[in-house]
Amino acid sequence: MQRHINIYHLYPAHLNLYGDRGNLVALQKRAQWRGIKVNIIPVEPGSKIIFAKCDLLFMGGGQDSDQKLVAADLKNRSVEMKKAVEEGMAIFAVCGSYQLMGHYYRLQNGEKIGGLGFVDLFTEAGDERLIGNAIVECMLWSPSKTLVGFENHGGKTFLGPSVQPLGKVVTGFGNNGQDKKEGAVYKNVIGTYLHGSLLPKNPWLTDYLLQKSLEYRSQDSNLEDLDDSIETGAHQEAIRLAQSRRHKRQSTRV
């Protein structure tokens, strides 16, 4: 029996900064190369979502104005969404969407954008944007693997005790530029500030999400090996760029 995955793309017209759609392409291609059928279902504000049919929910990044718009719409779905999360549905959320999974995002003017609240985290607007190439040591695997991406966010996110970080910052700012943590992991939910897009340069994370989506429907989650030479080359080049720019900044300060 052919394996299949239903990926819901939440608010593609509003949450698609910095090439985040490339994450969908990576998921689709790496599944199809293994003979796994992928259905990508775009979801616009106000349209109906049948979470019982969703295996992986993808949420891209958005500006503050877009976050306000989608936050109100998401509130109407929060009960169903939380139930699906607790049952094991996978979510991959980037930047603004990552913030919306938490309790709130407080803007510079003090206004609070209420979040979904199913991941124990909150976000406060910072005084300056955290921008640059990042390298993260990720402990989803043993031994750990690196993740590389580009971050550009004004919010500073802080995790509660029930949430594990996606990884430890090697180069870059991460969640808040203070505690060396990047992203969040809760059950099969992954939130991150890494754009770029992230998944094409980090095929091991793409496969992790595919496996969790298959396991959610009790399908065979064993993934055949692929030739990752191009992806690995892009990963190594991103590491080189991040390290060289860090060295330039350090030498400028001396």
Summary of the structure (lengths in Angstrom):
residues: 254
radius of gyration: 17.5
end to end distance: 62.0
largest distance: 62.0
contacts: 855
relative contact order: 0.16
helix: 33%
strand: 31%
